[in-house]
Each structure stands twice: as structure tokens, then as C-alpha cells.
């Protein structure tokens, strides 16, 4: 039986914690939290930028 892929469309805190734990990080929950903070900030900036380009 084939192993289930760990690749996901949009990262979540839980999914990133699992990935960092598999990679052997010392504090996977903390690393995942910081990663998600940056990801969400970038997503907001992208939405604002796209909105100004559209002119909506």
C-alpha cells in the first residue's frame, strides 16, 4: 500500500508542526508558529497589493 503524501495545498499550524517534527527541529511547535505568522502576513500583503492593482 502506498504511503499517504504529506504535501498540502495551504499550510496549517498542525501540518507544519508535523513536518518540522519529522525534520528533527528542537521546537517544532514554535518554529511552525513563526512560519505561519510570516505566511499569513505575506498573504495579507499579497491581497492588499492585488486589490490596489485591480482598482477595486
Secondary structure by P-SEA (a helix, b strand, c coil): ccccccccccccaaaaaaaaaaaccccaaaaaaaaaaaaaaaaaaaaaaaaaaacc
